[in-house]
């Protein structure tokens, strides 16, 4: 995304600005580049134009197109497909966890019922 953003032009005609801080790109610390973050009031440093003309959206379209490029899993999977697969896996794991929790609750309830059912049924000596 930064490579595309750097060749685009912002509202004041400037180019060469990263969108994300290149030193902070992991999931735990991702951050907008200072030029974008500090100019967030007018958003003038976001490069949407591909040719520098007002109203052009070539860079914005190129960035949006990243979701359909095969850039993940050894250049075989799109960002959108990866995201959808991830959501499916999270959903399946969530359902599995809910099922396991319900099974545990039922098992605990069954043991408690058996324990209470056995109270006082043992012969006295």
C-alpha positions as CSV (number, residue, x, y, z in Angstrom):
1,X,0.0,0.0,0.0
2,X,2.8,2.4,0.8
3,X,4.4,1.8,-2.6
4,X,1.2,2.8,-4.4
5,X,0.5,5.7,-2.0
6,X,4.0,7.2,-2.5
7,X,3.6,7.6,-6.2
8,X,0.2,9.3,-5.8
9,X,-0.5,12.9,-5.2
10,X,-2.2,14.5,-2.2
11,X,-4.4,17.6,-2.1
12,X,-1.5,20.1,-2.2
13,X,0.1,18.2,-5.1
14,X,2.8,16.5,-2.9
15,X,3.9,12.9,-3.5
16,X,6.3,10.5,-1.9
17,X,4.4,10.2,1.4
18,X,3.9,6.8,3.0
19,X,0.4,6.0,4.2
20,X,1.5,3.7,7.0
21,X,4.6,4.2,9.2
22,X,7.1,1.7,7.6
23,X,8.6,0.9,11.0
24,X,5.2,0.0,12.5
25,X,3.5,-2.6,10.4
26,X,2.8,-5.5,12.7
27,X,-0.7,-6.2,14.0
28,X,0.3,-5.0,17.4
29,X,1.6,-1.6,16.4
30,X,0.4,-0.6,13.0
31,X,0.1,3.1,12.7
32,X,-0.4,5.8,10.1
33,X,2.7,7.7,8.9
34,X,3.3,10.9,10.8
35,X,2.6,13.0,7.6
36,X,-0.9,11.5,7.5
37,X,-1.5,11.2,11.2
38,X,-0.5,14.8,12.0
39,X,-2.4,16.2,9.0
40,X,-5.6,14.3,9.8
41,X,-7.5,17.6,10.2
42,X,-7.5,18.4,6.5
43,X,-6.4,14.9,5.1
44,X,-4.4,16.8,2.5
45,X,-1.5,14.3,2.6
46,X,-3.6,11.3,1.6
47,X,-2.6,10.7,-2.0
48,X,-5.8,9.8,-3.9
49,X,-4.8,11.3,-7.2
50,X,-2.7,9.4,-9.7
51,X,-1.8,12.3,-11.9
52,X,-2.0,15.3,-9.5
53,X,-5.2,16.7,-11.0
54,X,-8.1,17.6,-8.7
55,X,-10.8,15.0,-9.1
56,X,-8.5,12.2,-10.2
57,X,-8.8,9.1,-8.1
58,X,-6.2,6.8,-9.8
59,X,-4.2,6.1,-6.6
60,X,-7.3,5.5,-4.5
61,X,-8.6,3.0,-7.1
62,X,-5.2,1.3,-7.2
63,X,-5.2,1.0,-3.4
64,X,-8.7,-0.4,-3.4
65,X,-7.6,-2.9,-6.0
66,X,-5.1,-4.4,-3.6
67,X,-7.9,-6.5,-2.1
68,X,-8.2,-8.5,-5.3
69,X,-4.5,-9.1,-5.9
70,X,-3.0,-12.5,-5.1
71,X,-0.4,-11.3,-2.6
72,X,-0.8,-13.7,0.3
73,X,-0.1,-17.4,0.8
74,X,2.7,-17.5,-1.7
75,X,1.0,-15.2,-4.2
76,X,-2.0,-17.5,-4.4
77,X,-4.6,-15.8,-2.2
78,X,-6.2,-12.4,-2.3
79,X,-6.6,-10.3,0.8
80,X,-10.3,-10.6,0.5
81,X,-10.2,-14.4,0.3
82,X,-7.7,-14.5,3.2
83,X,-10.0,-12.3,5.3
84,X,-13.1,-14.4,4.5
85,X,-11.2,-17.6,5.4
86,X,-10.0,-16.1,8.6
87,X,-13.6,-15.1,9.5
88,X,-14.8,-18.6,8.7
89,X,-12.1,-20.1,11.0
90,X,-12.9,-17.7,13.8
91,X,-16.6,-18.5,13.5
92,X,-15.9,-22.3,13.5
93,X,-13.6,-22.0,16.6
94,X,-16.2,-19.9,18.3
95,X,-18.9,-22.4,17.7
96,X,-16.6,-25.2,18.8
97,X,-15.8,-23.3,22.1
98,X,-19.6,-22.8,22.7
99,X,-20.3,-26.4,22.1
100,X,-17.5,-27.5,24.4
101,X,-18.7,-25.1,27.1
102,X,-22.3,-26.4,26.8
103,X,-21.0,-30.0,27.0
104,X,-19.0,-29.2,30.1
105,X,-22.0,-27.5,31.7
106,X,-24.2,-30.6,30.9
107,X,-21.5,-33.0,32.2
108,X,-21.1,-31.0,35.4
109,X,-24.9,-30.9,35.9
110,X,-25.1,-34.7,35.3
111,X,-22.4,-35.4,37.9
112,X,-24.1,-33.1,40.4
113,X,-27.4,-34.8,39.8
114,X,-25.8,-38.2,40.4
115,X,-24.1,-37.0,43.5
116,X,-27.3,-35.7,45.0
117,X,-29.2,-38.8,43.9
118,X,-26.7,-40.9,45.8
119,X,-27.0,-39.0,49.1
120,X,-28.7,-41.1,51.8
121,X,-28.9,-44.2,49.7
122,X,-26.0,-46.0,51.3
123,X,-26.8,-48.6,54.0
124,X,-26.1,-47.5,57.5
125,X,-23.8,-49.6,59.7
